[in-house]
Amino acid sequence: MTTINVMFTPLSTVTTFPERFYGTPMGINIVTWYQAIDRDSNADITGWTVSRNHAINEFVINGPSGHIASVASLPAASEYISQSISG
């Protein structure tokens, strides 16, 4: 079994003004999207991204089939993706 060493590169940051109040002044929310990358080859891991909701500091893993899980940090997302891919 090969372990994939996962790291992330920022893709984009979006500021939204959601209808719901997310705990920030005026309901402003910032979301940053990250692409999962194989640390060894520096290649994108196709189909795997993570979004960070800055207002509630939640990291959502998005896999090939959509939303997979919510975790507390990028290192936790890295571990989750690595285990999912490595089997």
QUICOR-V911643 format. One record per helix or strand of 2 or more residues. SS is the DSSP state (H for helix, E for strand). FROM is the first residue (numbers start at 1). TO is the last residue. If there is no record, write none. Layout:
SS,FROM,TO
SS,FROM,TO
//
This chain:
E,6,17
H,25,27
E,28,38
E,44,53
E,58,63
E,66,71
H,74,86
//
